[in-house]
Amino acid sequence: MESPEKNILFLSLEDVIACGGNDVRKASEDIKRGFELLLEDRVIQPFKTSLKVKQRGHEHSTGLVNVLPAYVDLGEEEVYSCKILGAMPPNVEIGLPRATGLTTLFDPATKTPLCVMDAQVVSATRTGAVSMLAAGKLADLETEEIGLVGAGVNMRTQLLGLNLALPKLKRVKVYSRRDAKYRFAEEMGKRTGLSIIPVDTAEEAVKNCNLIVTCLPNMDKPVVKAEWVKEKGITVINIGCYESETTLLKRMDRVFADIWEQNKHRGVQTLALAVFQGVIPESMVEDIAPVITGKKPGRQSPHENIFFSPIGLGFEDGLVAWRVYKEALKNGIGKNFTLWKSCKWI
């Protein structure tokens, strides 16, 4: 039998945005559904694979390529996806994004590729959406001021998510080593209507804040010292790698990962290091899914100290990408490319 011609849909960064790939609120709905399905054992989430050459130094300077496959059973649909994302922190110094890549969606019946799209928009947006969901459960909803350490693309989506989650948020302090904090303050202030204040040190950014978010490029040394953080009633969201001193976790009443086994496997974030160093017992770490889905309580007291360390999960990218793909089909967005005219090639 002669094989049929095979086409795939390609979606550029601009196409992904046109299909709502940068909508943090919609992404949060996708991801909440994903966590519900995770608890129903309808998600397959293999470990993230990180390709890095350790002999050349730490990934902060040498970069890496992450591979995140996933499967989600939506009932009426199945989503097979794989994100491949290269992260190179020095890229920003030459005008390139720190993280770029592609997400591929596969036909559930034939397992042939359906769509290839830019990955960076969805990746950053779903990261902000996860923090939005977590902050709504773990942070003090009376919070008016937050401290941000980092001013890159992912911190922008963090702030978009937090602004949706915290109804009384008014002020933001932001620190970065370079001038990005000034652009962040001007541009995100206009976008959110919040008062955003660039500060000169990480200590200034986190001092007296109930909610602290750190989002830095693959750090191998902590930037936030435990002594700078107030004693009670804090929520810390650690997005990147080794960003806060592990001793800070000694003060935590509750500690969350998105999936602890994933975080432990990656092994480079503050949370994993705190367990490896014996700062906190592994038994203290909870997965976030039961809290996000309402099966377990989140913050129960204004005096609780809570730490959340999401590593980023492939099913989150897959679900947001699937919505983007369906929107593209509905509106005729993207370009079709021929993968083969005939697969008989040898």
C-alpha positions, -999 to 999 in steps of 0.1 A, spaced: 0 0 0 13 34 -10 18 56 21 -1 89 23 17 122 22 24 135 57 21 171 67 29 188 100 18 222 113 45 247 123 38 275 148 62 303 152 66 323 184 42 349 169 17 321 160 18 307 195 10 342 210 -18 347 184 -33 314 197 -32 324 234 1 307 244 10 337 265 -22 338 285 -13 330 321 -48 326 333 -58 301 305 -25 283 312 -34 280 349 -67 263 339 -48 238 317 -23 231 344 -49 227 372 -67 201 351 -33 184 345 -27 181 383 -62 167 387 -55 141 361 -21 134 377 -39 124 409 -62 102 389 -31 84 374 -39 97 339 -6 114 334 27 98 325 55 121 335 90 106 329 120 123 345 134 154 328 165 146 309 193 173 311 221 172 286 251 190 300 288 186 299 299 187 335 336 187 326 332 222 311 319 237 343 286 245 358 255 249 337 253 286 348 280 293 322 280 262 299 242 258 295 223 226 289 195 211 268 164 198 287 141 171 272 106 169 288 82 142 274 47 136 287 14 119 282 -20 130 294 -53 112 291 -80 138 288 -107 113 283 -120 125 250 -85 132 238 -49 121 245 -19 144 245 15 130 236 41 158 238 78 164 240 95 198 247 132 202 239 146 234 254 181 247 253 191 270 282 223 291 279 224 320 305 252 339 287 228 343 256 213 374 271 246 392 268 244 388 230 208 396 226 194 361 225 168 345 248 183 325 277 160 295 268 148 285 233 134 253 219 106 234 203 76 214 215 63 186 193 28 171 196 20 136 182 -11 120 168 -24 97 195 -36 71 169 -5 69 147 21 84 169 33 105 140 41 142 145 11 166 143 27 199 152 60 216 160 59 249 178 81 275 194 86 263 231 98 295 248 65 313 251 46 283 265 74 273 288 76 307 304 39 312 306 32 278 322 59 286 348 41 317 358 8 298 358 21 272 382 32 300 406 -2 316 402 -19 284 413 5 279 442 4 314 455 -34 313 456 -31 284 480 2 290 499 6 328 502 -11 352 525 -39 366 502 -36 399 522 -1 405 508 4 440 494 42 439 487 64 412 473 101 408 467 115 394 434 151 383 428 157 381 391 142 402 362 142 379 332 114 366 310 103 339 335 101 365 363 78 386 340 54 357 337 58 351 375 45 386 382 16 382 357 5 351 376 10 366 411 -9 397 401 -38 375 393 -35 354 424 -31 382 450 -60 406 450 -44 432 473 -10 433 456 2 469 452 40 471 454 69 450 440 106 452 448 129 437 421 166 430 421 189 418 393 227 421 390 224 441 357 201 468 343 173 444 335 155 454 367 150 489 354 134 477 322 114 452 342 101 480 365 91 503 336 76 477 313 59 455 339 47 485 359 28 497 328 14 463 321 2 455 356 -5 489 371 17 479 401 43 501 417 76 483 409 108 495 426 142 484 413 166 479 443 204 475 444 207 443 464 189 410 469 187 418 506 167 450 499 144 430 476 134 404 502 135 424 534 102 424 553 83 407 524 57 380 531 62 366 496 96 361 479 101 348 444 136 339 431 140 332 394 177 333 383 196 316 355 209 282 367 227 294 398 253 273 416 255 296 447 227 310 468 218 347 463 193 350 491 207 346 526 185 331 553 192 360 577 176 385 553 142 368 554 117 376 580 110 351 607 73 343 604 45 343 578 66 339 547 61 321 514 92 315 492 89 303 456 122 291 443 119 288 405 155 283 394 183 262 409 203 270 440 189 305 448 184 306 486 206 293 514 195 258 523 195 268 560 164 289 552 144 256 550 151 249 587 125 276 594 98 262 571 66 246 585 58 231 551 79 224 520 64 217 485 77 204 452 56 200 421 67 163 421 93 156 446 108 126 428 114 149 398 130 175 419 152 150 436 162 135 402 173 169 388 192 175 421 202 211 416 175 232 433 177 246 468 151 221 480 169 190 467 202 203 481 186 209 515 175 173 517 208 160 504 226 181 530 204 168 558 190 203 565 154 189 564 142 153 562 129 140 529 97 131 547 89 168 551 85 174 514 50 174 499 38 173 463 17 203 454 -10 185 434 -33 177 464 -32 214 475 -38 229 441 -67 206 435 -83 213 469 -78 178 483 -55 191 510 -54 225 527 -28 251 518 -18 279 541 -36 274 574 -22 303 595 -8 337 588 23 327 608 32 296 587 65 295 567 61 278 534 86 270 507 77 259 471 102 246 446 86 237 412 110 221 387 87 224 357 68 194 343 64 183 307 27 177 310 22 214 317 39 223 284 19 196 267 -15 207 278 -9 244 271 6 234 237 -24 212 229 -48 242 235 -26 264 213 -26 237 185 -64 234 186 -68 272 184 -44 273 155 -64 247 136 -97 266 143 -83 299 131 -61 287 102 -29 299 119 6 285 112 22 269 82 19 233 69 51 216 59 55 182 42 73 158 63 72 132 35 55 127 2 61 90 5 78 73 35 92 46 11 128 59 9 149 28 9 
